[in-house]
Amino acid sequence: MAGARLDWADVARGGAMILVVFAHTLQLMDVGGWQLGWLDSLNLYLTAIRMPLFFLISGVFAASAIRRTWGGLFASRLALLLYMYFAWMLLRAVWFSVVPWPLSDTHPWSALLISPVWPTNGLWFLYALIVYLVIGRLTARWPAWIPLSISGVVAVLAASDLIPTGGNGVWRSVALYLFFFLLGARLSDLWKGVAARANVVLLVVAVVAIPAGILAFTLIDDPFRGASRVALSVLCVAACLVIAAMAAKVRPLARPFLYVGSRTLPVYVMHAMLLAVLVPLVPVGLTSALLISVALTLLATVIPLALYRVLGPIGGIFNLPHAFERRLAARRTESA
Protein backbone atom coordinates (compact mmCIF):
# COMPACT_ATOMS: atom_id res chain seq x y z
CA MET A 1 0.00 0.00 0.00
CA ALA A 2 2.86 2.37 0.82
CA GLY A 3 4.33 1.77 -2.61
CA ALA A 4 1.02 2.69 -4.27
CA ARG A 5 0.93 5.96 -2.34
CA LEU A 6 4.32 6.83 -3.80
CA ASP A 7 3.57 6.02 -7.42
CA TRP A 8 3.48 9.76 -8.05
CA ALA A 9 7.02 10.05 -6.68
CA ASP A 10 8.37 7.37 -9.00
CA VAL A 11 6.57 8.97 -11.95
CA ALA A 12 8.21 12.30 -11.07
CA ARG A 13 11.61 10.71 -10.53
CA GLY A 14 11.35 8.83 -13.81
CA GLY A 15 10.52 12.05 -15.63
CA ALA A 16 13.44 13.85 -13.97
CA MET A 17 15.81 11.02 -14.94
CA ILE A 18 14.73 11.19 -18.57
CA LEU A 19 15.27 14.96 -18.54
CA VAL A 20 18.81 14.42 -17.21
CA VAL A 21 19.56 12.00 -20.06
CA PHE A 22 18.02 14.46 -22.53
CA ALA A 23 20.23 17.26 -21.16
CA HIS A 24 23.44 15.28 -21.64
CA THR A 25 22.30 14.23 -25.09
CA LEU A 26 21.87 17.84 -26.14
CA GLN A 27 25.19 18.87 -24.57
CA LEU A 28 27.06 16.20 -26.51
CA MET A 29 25.22 17.03 -29.72
CA ASP A 30 26.13 20.68 -29.25
CA VAL A 31 29.87 20.01 -28.90
CA GLY A 32 29.57 17.57 -31.80
CA GLY A 33 28.51 20.34 -34.17
CA TRP A 34 24.71 20.04 -34.18
CA GLN A 35 22.68 23.23 -34.57
CA LEU A 36 20.22 22.93 -31.71
CA GLY A 37 18.37 26.23 -32.01
CA TRP A 38 15.38 26.35 -29.65
CA LEU A 39 16.40 23.03 -28.08
CA ASP A 40 19.39 24.78 -26.52
CA SER A 41 17.10 27.34 -24.89
CA LEU A 42 14.72 24.60 -23.76
CA ASN A 43 17.60 22.70 -22.16
CA LEU A 44 18.67 25.85 -20.32
CA TYR A 45 15.23 26.44 -18.83
CA LEU A 46 14.87 22.78 -17.87
CA THR A 47 17.69 23.32 -15.37
CA ALA A 48 15.01 24.87 -13.19
CA ILE A 49 13.19 21.52 -13.10
CA ARG A 50 15.24 18.35 -13.55
CA MET A 51 17.76 18.36 -10.68
CA PRO A 52 15.54 20.22 -8.16
CA LEU A 53 12.81 17.67 -8.86
CA PHE A 54 15.24 14.75 -8.71
CA PHE A 55 16.67 15.87 -5.37
CA LEU A 56 13.32 16.73 -3.81
CA ILE A 57 11.99 13.25 -4.62
CA SER A 58 15.23 11.76 -3.27
CA GLY A 59 14.57 13.70 -0.08
CA VAL A 60 11.01 12.37 0.15
CA PHE A 61 12.32 8.81 -0.09
CA ALA A 62 15.05 9.58 2.47
CA ALA A 63 12.72 11.15 5.04
CA SER A 64 12.71 8.11 7.33
CA ALA A 65 16.35 7.17 6.62
CA ILE A 66 17.76 10.40 8.09
CA ARG A 67 15.97 9.65 11.36
CA ARG A 68 17.72 6.29 11.79
CA THR A 69 20.85 5.70 13.81
CA TRP A 70 24.11 6.33 11.99
CA GLY A 71 24.50 2.58 11.62
CA GLY A 72 21.01 2.27 10.19
CA LEU A 73 21.60 5.15 7.78
CA PHE A 74 24.87 3.64 6.60
CA ALA A 75 23.30 0.22 6.06
CA SER A 76 20.18 1.49 4.34
CA ARG A 77 21.60 4.28 2.17
CA LEU A 78 25.19 5.40 2.52
CA ALA A 79 26.89 2.05 1.90
CA LEU A 80 25.28 1.62 -1.52
CA LEU A 81 25.90 5.22 -2.56
CA LEU A 82 29.55 5.13 -1.51
CA TYR A 83 30.14 1.83 -3.25
CA MET A 84 28.41 2.89 -6.47
CA TYR A 85 30.21 6.22 -6.55
CA PHE A 86 33.70 4.78 -6.32
CA ALA A 87 33.02 1.58 -8.32
CA TRP A 88 31.56 3.51 -11.23
CA MET A 89 34.21 6.22 -11.00
CA LEU A 90 36.69 3.42 -11.62
CA LEU A 91 34.63 2.07 -14.53
CA ARG A 92 34.35 5.57 -15.99
CA ALA A 93 38.12 6.04 -15.72
CA VAL A 94 38.65 2.88 -17.78
CA TRP A 95 35.85 3.69 -20.24
CA PHE A 96 36.82 7.30 -20.87
CA SER A 97 40.45 6.36 -21.29
CA VAL A 98 39.26 4.83 -24.57
CA VAL A 99 36.10 6.77 -25.41
CA PRO A 100 36.47 10.58 -25.66
CA TRP A 101 34.40 12.61 -23.20
CA PRO A 102 34.30 16.19 -24.51
CA LEU A 103 32.33 17.67 -21.58
CA SER A 104 35.28 17.64 -19.17
CA ASP A 105 38.92 18.69 -19.36
CA THR A 106 39.86 16.55 -16.35
CA HIS A 107 41.64 13.32 -17.22
CA PRO A 108 39.46 10.36 -16.15
CA TRP A 109 42.16 8.86 -13.91
CA SER A 110 42.81 12.23 -12.32
CA ALA A 111 39.06 12.57 -11.74
CA LEU A 112 39.11 9.19 -9.98
CA LEU A 113 42.03 10.12 -7.73
CA ILE A 114 40.52 13.40 -6.58
CA SER A 115 36.90 12.15 -6.47
CA PRO A 116 36.69 11.80 -2.65
CA VAL A 117 37.22 15.55 -2.16
CA TRP A 118 36.79 17.12 -5.61
CA PRO A 119 33.87 15.67 -7.61
CA THR A 120 34.16 16.68 -11.25
CA ASN A 121 31.91 14.50 -13.39
CA GLY A 122 28.43 13.11 -14.01
CA LEU A 123 28.43 10.96 -10.87
CA TRP A 124 28.26 14.07 -8.69
CA PHE A 125 24.61 13.28 -7.97
CA LEU A 126 25.71 10.28 -5.90
CA TYR A 127 28.35 12.39 -4.15
CA ALA A 128 25.76 15.07 -3.39
CA LEU A 129 23.32 12.51 -1.97
CA ILE A 130 26.00 11.24 0.39
CA VAL A 131 26.67 14.79 1.61
CA TYR A 132 22.94 15.55 1.88
CA LEU A 133 22.16 12.39 3.85
CA VAL A 134 24.91 13.23 6.34
CA ILE A 135 23.63 16.80 6.69
CA GLY A 136 20.06 15.51 6.92
CA ARG A 137 21.04 13.11 9.71
CA LEU A 138 23.03 15.79 11.59
CA THR A 139 20.04 18.17 11.50
CA ALA A 140 17.24 15.61 11.82
CA ARG A 141 16.35 16.68 15.35
CA TRP A 142 16.42 20.39 14.57
CA PRO A 143 13.12 22.20 13.89
CA ALA A 144 12.62 21.96 10.12
CA TRP A 145 12.70 25.72 9.61
CA ILE A 146 16.35 25.95 10.70
CA PRO A 147 18.02 23.68 8.09
CA LEU A 148 15.53 24.84 5.46
CA SER A 149 16.31 28.50 6.14
CA ILE A 150 20.07 27.96 6.13
CA SER A 151 20.04 25.80 3.00
CA GLY A 152 17.65 28.25 1.33
CA VAL A 153 20.07 31.11 1.85
CA VAL A 154 22.94 28.96 0.61
CA ALA A 155 20.87 28.03 -2.48
CA VAL A 156 20.21 31.69 -3.28
CA LEU A 157 23.90 32.53 -2.86
CA ALA A 158 24.88 29.60 -5.08
CA ALA A 159 22.34 30.59 -7.73
CA SER A 160 23.82 34.10 -7.59
CA ASP A 161 27.35 32.66 -8.01
CA LEU A 162 28.37 34.04 -4.62
CA ILE A 163 29.51 30.72 -3.17
CA PRO A 164 33.29 30.16 -3.47
CA THR A 165 33.79 26.90 -5.37
CA GLY A 166 37.39 27.09 -6.52
CA GLY A 167 36.17 26.94 -10.10
CA ASN A 168 34.41 23.59 -9.59
CA GLY A 169 30.84 23.88 -10.87
CA VAL A 170 29.85 20.69 -9.07
CA TRP A 171 30.26 22.41 -5.72
CA ARG A 172 27.91 25.15 -6.90
CA SER A 173 25.33 22.48 -7.72
CA VAL A 174 25.84 20.72 -4.38
CA ALA A 175 25.27 24.03 -2.57
CA LEU A 176 22.25 24.90 -4.70
CA TYR A 177 20.32 21.62 -4.50
CA LEU A 178 20.74 20.81 -0.79
CA PHE A 179 17.70 23.01 -0.21
CA PHE A 180 15.54 20.84 -2.46
CA PHE A 181 16.68 17.61 -0.84
CA LEU A 182 15.82 18.99 2.59
CA LEU A 183 12.49 20.29 1.27
CA GLY A 184 11.67 16.72 0.33
CA ALA A 185 13.07 15.10 3.47
CA ARG A 186 11.75 17.53 6.08
CA LEU A 187 8.42 18.34 4.39
CA SER A 188 7.65 14.94 2.91
CA ASP A 189 4.12 14.95 4.37
CA LEU A 190 3.44 18.26 2.63
CA TRP A 191 4.39 16.86 -0.77
CA LYS A 192 2.42 13.67 -0.15
CA GLY A 193 -0.55 15.87 0.66
CA VAL A 194 -0.10 17.87 -2.54
CA ALA A 195 -0.03 14.64 -4.54
CA ALA A 196 -3.06 13.24 -2.72
CA ARG A 197 -5.11 16.36 -3.42
CA ALA A 198 -4.15 16.65 -7.09
CA ASN A 199 -7.16 17.10 -9.36
CA VAL A 200 -7.99 18.41 -12.81
CA VAL A 201 -8.18 22.02 -11.66
CA LEU A 202 -4.75 21.83 -10.01
CA LEU A 203 -3.42 20.06 -13.10
CA VAL A 204 -4.47 22.98 -15.31
CA VAL A 205 -2.91 25.43 -12.84
CA ALA A 206 0.31 23.39 -12.78
CA VAL A 207 0.58 23.16 -16.56
CA VAL A 208 0.13 26.94 -16.85
CA ALA A 209 2.37 27.75 -13.88
CA ILE A 210 5.56 26.31 -15.36
CA PRO A 211 5.75 28.42 -18.57
CA ALA A 212 4.33 31.43 -16.72
CA GLY A 213 7.02 31.12 -14.05
CA ILE A 214 9.77 30.78 -16.65
CA LEU A 215 8.45 33.84 -18.50
CA ALA A 216 8.39 35.85 -15.28
CA PHE A 217 11.92 34.72 -14.50
CA THR A 218 13.20 36.12 -17.80
CA LEU A 219 11.85 39.53 -16.78
CA ILE A 220 13.53 39.63 -13.35
CA ASP A 221 16.39 42.11 -12.93
CA ASP A 222 19.84 40.61 -12.31
CA PRO A 223 20.16 41.65 -8.62
CA PHE A 224 17.27 39.31 -7.79
CA ARG A 225 18.30 36.54 -10.18
CA GLY A 226 19.47 34.09 -7.51
CA ALA A 227 16.36 34.32 -5.35
CA SER A 228 14.05 34.19 -8.37
CA ARG A 229 15.95 31.15 -9.71
CA VAL A 230 15.32 29.22 -6.50
CA ALA A 231 11.70 30.40 -6.33
CA LEU A 232 11.16 29.35 -9.94
CA SER A 233 12.44 25.85 -9.19
CA VAL A 234 10.19 25.53 -6.14
CA LEU A 235 7.20 26.56 -8.27
CA CYS A 236 8.14 24.18 -11.10
CA VAL A 237 8.78 21.26 -8.76
CA ALA A 238 5.43 21.71 -7.02
CA ALA A 239 3.71 21.89 -10.40
CA CYS A 240 5.54 18.77 -11.60
CA LEU A 241 4.39 16.85 -8.54
CA VAL A 242 0.78 17.69 -9.34
CA ILE A 243 1.32 16.61 -12.96
CA ALA A 244 3.02 13.40 -11.81
CA ALA A 245 0.23 12.63 -9.35
CA MET A 246 -2.40 12.99 -12.07
CA ALA A 247 -0.31 11.02 -14.57
CA ALA A 248 0.06 8.22 -12.00
CA LYS A 249 -3.71 7.73 -12.16
CA VAL A 250 -3.52 6.89 -15.86
CA ARG A 251 -1.70 3.56 -15.81
CA PRO A 252 -0.77 3.29 -19.52
CA LEU A 253 0.72 6.79 -19.34
CA ALA A 254 2.39 6.27 -15.96
CA ARG A 255 3.86 2.81 -16.59
CA PRO A 256 7.08 3.81 -18.44
CA PHE A 257 7.80 6.61 -15.95
CA LEU A 258 7.14 4.27 -13.03
CA TYR A 259 9.52 1.72 -14.54
CA VAL A 260 12.31 4.26 -15.02
CA GLY A 261 11.61 5.98 -11.71
CA SER A 262 12.02 2.80 -9.71
CA ARG A 263 15.29 1.96 -11.51
CA THR A 264 17.07 5.28 -11.88
CA LEU A 265 20.47 4.12 -10.59
CA PRO A 266 21.54 2.03 -13.61
CA VAL A 267 20.33 4.74 -15.99
CA TYR A 268 22.15 7.41 -14.02
CA VAL A 269 25.53 5.68 -13.85
CA MET A 270 25.53 4.37 -17.44
CA HIS A 271 23.80 6.85 -19.73
CA ALA A 272 26.71 9.27 -20.20
CA MET A 273 29.07 6.43 -21.08
CA LEU A 274 26.65 5.21 -23.74
CA LEU A 275 25.97 8.67 -25.14
CA ALA A 276 29.70 9.27 -25.54
CA VAL A 277 29.67 6.34 -27.97
CA LEU A 278 26.28 6.88 -29.62
CA VAL A 279 26.30 10.62 -30.38
CA PRO A 280 29.44 10.61 -32.58
CA LEU A 281 27.97 7.72 -34.62
CA VAL A 282 25.13 9.90 -35.91
CA PRO A 283 26.15 12.10 -38.86
CA VAL A 284 25.58 15.78 -38.06
CA GLY A 285 22.48 17.03 -39.87
CA LEU A 286 21.19 13.53 -40.69
CA THR A 287 17.69 14.65 -39.76
CA SER A 288 16.18 17.12 -37.32
CA ALA A 289 18.04 17.64 -34.05
CA LEU A 290 14.79 17.05 -32.17
CA LEU A 291 14.27 13.57 -33.63
CA ILE A 292 17.89 12.58 -33.04
CA SER A 293 17.92 13.92 -29.48
CA VAL A 294 14.72 12.05 -28.62
CA ALA A 295 16.00 8.83 -30.21
CA LEU A 296 19.35 9.03 -28.42
CA THR A 297 17.65 9.83 -25.11
CA LEU A 298 15.43 6.79 -25.55
CA LEU A 299 18.41 4.54 -26.34
CA ALA A 300 20.49 5.84 -23.44
CA THR A 301 17.57 5.13 -21.11
CA VAL A 302 16.46 1.76 -22.43
CA ILE A 303 19.90 0.15 -22.83
CA PRO A 304 20.88 0.59 -19.14
CA LEU A 305 17.48 -0.76 -18.09
CA ALA A 306 17.95 -3.80 -20.33
CA LEU A 307 21.44 -4.39 -18.92
CA TYR A 308 20.10 -3.99 -15.41
CA ARG A 309 17.48 -6.64 -16.10
CA VAL A 310 20.27 -9.08 -17.02
CA LEU A 311 23.06 -7.98 -14.69
CA GLY A 312 21.03 -6.65 -11.76
CA PRO A 313 21.03 -9.93 -9.79
CA ILE A 314 24.84 -10.07 -9.95
CA GLY A 315 26.34 -8.49 -6.86
CA GLY A 316 28.66 -5.53 -7.19
CA ILE A 317 27.46 -4.06 -10.49
CA PHE A 318 24.31 -2.10 -9.72
CA ASN A 319 24.20 -3.06 -6.07
CA LEU A 320 26.50 -4.02 -3.24
CA PRO A 321 28.58 -7.19 -3.43
CA HIS A 322 26.47 -10.02 -2.00
CA ALA A 323 28.80 -10.70 0.94
CA PHE A 324 28.68 -7.06 2.02
CA GLU A 325 24.94 -6.96 1.42
CA ARG A 326 24.37 -9.87 3.79
CA ARG A 327 26.43 -8.22 6.52
CA LEU A 328 24.36 -5.04 6.30
CA ALA A 329 20.94 -6.68 6.05
CA ALA A 330 20.37 -7.00 9.79
CA ARG A 331 21.41 -3.42 10.47
CA ARG A 332 18.74 -2.08 8.14
CA THR A 333 16.15 -2.76 10.82
CA GLU A 334 17.75 -0.27 13.19
CA SER A 335 15.57 2.70 14.05
CA ALA A 336 16.47 6.22 14.93
C-alpha positions in Angstrom: 0.0 0.0 0.0 2.9 2.4 0.8 4.3 1.8 -2.6 1.0 2.7 -4.3 0.9 6.0 -2.3 4.3 6.8 -3.8 3.6 6.0 -7.4 3.5 9.8 -8.1 7.0 10.1 -6.7 8.4 7.4 -9.0 6.6 9.0 -12.0 8.2 12.3 -11.1 11.6 10.7 -10.5 11.3 8.8 -13.8 10.5 12.1 -15.6 13.4 13.8 -14.0 15.8 11.0 -14.9 14.7 11.2 -18.6 15.3 15.0 -18.5 18.8 14.4 -17.2 19.6 12.0 -20.1 18.0 14.5 -22.5 20.2 17.3 -21.2 23.4 15.3 -21.6 22.3 14.2 -25.1 21.9 17.8 -26.1 25.2 18.9 -24.6 27.1 16.2 -26.5 25.2 17.0 -29.7 26.1 20.7 -29.2 29.9 20.0 -28.9 29.6 17.6 -31.8 28.5 20.3 -34.2 24.7 20.0 -34.2 22.7 23.2 -34.6 20.2 22.9 -31.7 18.4 26.2 -32.0 15.4 26.4 -29.7 16.4 23.0 -28.1 19.4 24.8 -26.5 17.1 27.3 -24.9 14.7 24.6 -23.8 17.6 22.7 -22.2 18.7 25.9 -20.3 15.2 26.4 -18.8 14.9 22.8 -17.9 17.7 23.3 -15.4 15.0 24.9 -13.2 13.2 21.5 -13.1 15.2 18.4 -13.5 17.8 18.4 -10.7 15.5 20.2 -8.2 12.8 17.7 -8.9 15.2 14.7 -8.7 16.7 15.9 -5.4 13.3 16.7 -3.8 12.0 13.2 -4.6 15.2 11.8 -3.3 14.6 13.7 -0.1 11.0 12.4 0.2 12.3 8.8 -0.1 15.1 9.6 2.5 12.7 11.2 5.0 12.7 8.1 7.3 16.3 7.2 6.6 17.8 10.4 8.1 16.0 9.6 11.4 17.7 6.3 11.8 20.9 5.7 13.8 24.1 6.3 12.0 24.5 2.6 11.6 21.0 2.3 10.2 21.6 5.1 7.8 24.9 3.6 6.6 23.3 0.2 6.1 20.2 1.5 4.3 21.6 4.3 2.2 25.2 5.4 2.5 26.9 2.1 1.9 25.3 1.6 -1.5 25.9 5.2 -2.6 29.6 5.1 -1.5 30.1 1.8 -3.2 28.4 2.9 -6.5 30.2 6.2 -6.5 33.7 4.8 -6.3 33.0 1.6 -8.3 31.6 3.5 -11.2 34.2 6.2 -11.0 36.7 3.4 -11.6 34.6 2.1 -14.5 34.4 5.6 -16.0 38.1 6.0 -15.7 38.6 2.9 -17.8 35.9 3.7 -20.2 36.8 7.3 -20.9 40.4 6.4 -21.3 39.3 4.8 -24.6 36.1 6.8 -25.4 36.5 10.6 -25.7 34.4 12.6 -23.2 34.3 16.2 -24.5 32.3 17.7 -21.6 35.3 17.6 -19.2 38.9 18.7 -19.4 39.9 16.5 -16.3 41.6 13.3 -17.2 39.5 10.4 -16.1 42.2 8.9 -13.9 42.8 12.2 -12.3 39.1 12.6 -11.7 39.1 9.2 -10.0 42.0 10.1 -7.7 40.5 13.4 -6.6 36.9 12.2 -6.5 36.7 11.8 -2.6 37.2 15.5 -2.2 36.8 17.1 -5.6 33.9 15.7 -7.6 34.2 16.7 -11.2 31.9 14.5 -13.4 28.4 13.1 -14.0 28.4 11.0 -10.9 28.3 14.1 -8.7 24.6 13.3 -8.0 25.7 10.3 -5.9 28.3 12.4 -4.1 25.8 15.1 -3.4 23.3 12.5 -2.0 26.0 11.2 0.4 26.7 14.8 1.6 22.9 15.5 1.9 22.2 12.4 3.9 24.9 13.2 6.3 23.6 16.8 6.7 20.1 15.5 6.9 21.0 13.1 9.7 23.0 15.8 11.6 20.0 18.2 11.5 17.2 15.6 11.8 16.3 16.7 15.4 16.4 20.4 14.6 13.1 22.2 13.9 12.6 22.0 10.1 12.7 25.7 9.6 16.4 26.0 10.7 18.0 23.7 8.1 15.5 24.8 5.5 16.3 28.5 6.1 20.1 28.0 6.1 20.0 25.8 3.0 17.6 28.2 1.3 20.1 31.1 1.9 22.9 29.0 0.6 20.9 28.0 -2.5 20.2 31.7 -3.3 23.9 32.5 -2.9 24.9 29.6 -5.1 22.3 30.6 -7.7 23.8 34.1 -7.6 27.3 32.7 -8.0 28.4 34.0 -4.6 29.5 30.7 -3.2 33.3 30.2 -3.5 33.8 26.9 -5.4 37.4 27.1 -6.5 36.2 26.9 -10.1 34.4 23.6 -9.6 30.8 23.9 -10.9 29.9 20.7 -9.1 30.3 22.4 -5.7 27.9 25.1 -6.9 25.3 22.5 -7.7 25.8 20.7 -4.4 25.3 24.0 -2.6 22.3 24.9 -4.7 20.3 21.6 -4.5 20.7 20.8 -0.8 17.7 23.0 -0.2 15.5 20.8 -2.5 16.7 17.6 -0.8 15.8 19.0 2.6 12.5 20.3 1.3 11.7 16.7 0.3 13.1 15.1 3.5 11.8 17.5 6.1 8.4 18.3 4.4 7.6 14.9 2.9 4.1 15.0 4.4 3.4 18.3 2.6 4.4 16.9 -0.8 2.4 13.7 -0.2 -0.5 15.9 0.7 -0.1 17.9 -2.5 0.0 14.6 -4.5 -3.1 13.2 -2.7 -5.1 16.4 -3.4 -4.2 16.7 -7.1 -7.2 17.1 -9.4 -8.0 18.4 -12.8 -8.2 22.0 -11.7 -4.7 21.8 -10.0 -3.4 20.1 -13.1 -4.5 23.0 -15.3 -2.9 25.4 -12.8 0.3 23.4 -12.8 0.6 23.2 -16.6 0.1 26.9 -16.9 2.4 27.8 -13.9 5.6 26.3 -15.4 5.7 28.4 -18.6 4.3 31.4 -16.7 7.0 31.1 -14.1 9.8 30.8 -16.6 8.4 33.8 -18.5 8.4 35.8 -15.3 11.9 34.7 -14.5 13.2 36.1 -17.8 11.9 39.5 -16.8 13.5 39.6 -13.3 16.4 42.1 -12.9 19.8 40.6 -12.3 20.2 41.7 -8.6 17.3 39.3 -7.8 18.3 36.5 -10.2 19.5 34.1 -7.5 16.4 34.3 -5.4 14.1 34.2 -8.4 15.9 31.2 -9.7 15.3 29.2 -6.5 11.7 30.4 -6.3 11.2 29.3 -9.9 12.4 25.9 -9.2 10.2 25.5 -6.1 7.2 26.6 -8.3 8.1 24.2 -11.1 8.8 21.3 -8.8 5.4 21.7 -7.0 3.7 21.9 -10.4 5.5 18.8 -11.6 4.4 16.8 -8.5 0.8 17.7 -9.3 1.3 16.6 -13.0 3.0 13.4 -11.8 0.2 12.6 -9.4 -2.4 13.0 -12.1 -0.3 11.0 -14.6 0.1 8.2 -12.0 -3.7 7.7 -12.2 -3.5 6.9 -15.9 -1.7 3.6 -15.8 -0.8 3.3 -19.5 0.7 6.8 -19.3 2.4 6.3 -16.0 3.9 2.8 -16.6 7.1 3.8 -18.4 7.8 6.6 -16.0 7.1 4.3 -13.0 9.5 1.7 -14.5 12.3 4.3 -15.0 11.6 6.0 -11.7 12.0 2.8 -9.7 15.3 2.0 -11.5 17.1 5.3 -11.9 20.5 4.1 -10.6 21.5 2.0 -13.6 20.3 4.7 -16.0 22.1 7.4 -14.0 25.5 5.7 -13.8 25.5 4.4 -17.4 23.8 6.8 -19.7 26.7 9.3 -20.2 29.1 6.4 -21.1 26.6 5.2 -23.7 26.0 8.7 -25.1 29.7 9.3 -25.5 29.7 6.3 -28.0 26.3 6.9 -29.6 26.3 10.6 -30.4 29.4 10.6 -32.6 28.0 7.7 -34.6 25.1 9.9 -35.9 26.2 12.1 -38.9 25.6 15.8 -38.1 22.5 17.0 -39.9 21.2 13.5 -40.7 17.7 14.6 -39.8 16.2 17.1 -37.3 18.0 17.6 -34.0 14.8 17.0 -32.2 14.3 13.6 -33.6 17.9 12.6 -33.0 17.9 13.9 -29.5 14.7 12.0 -28.6 16.0 8.8 -30.2 19.4 9.0 -28.4 17.6 9.8 -25.1 15.4 6.8 -25.6 18.4 4.5 -26.3 20.5 5.8 -23.4 17.6 5.1 -21.1 16.5 1.8 -22.4 19.9 0.2 -22.8 20.9 0.6 -19.1 17.5 -0.8 -18.1 17.9 -3.8 -20.3 21.4 -4.4 -18.9 20.1 -4.0 -15.4 17.5 -6.6 -16.1 20.3 -9.1 -17.0 23.1 -8.0 -14.7 21.0 -6.6 -11.8 21.0 -9.9 -9.8 24.8 -10.1 -10.0 26.3 -8.5 -6.9 28.7 -5.5 -7.2 27.5 -4.1 -10.5 24.3 -2.1 -9.7 24.2 -3.1 -6.1 26.5 -4.0 -3.2 28.6 -7.2 -3.4 26.5 -10.0 -2.0 28.8 -10.7 0.9 28.7 -7.1 2.0 24.9 -7.0 1.4 24.4 -9.9 3.8 26.4 -8.2 6.5 24.4 -5.0 6.3 20.9 -6.7 6.0 20.4 -7.0 9.8 21.4 -3.4 10.5 18.7 -2.1 8.1 16.1 -2.8 10.8 17.8 -0.3 13.2 15.6 2.7 14.0 16.5 6.2 14.9 
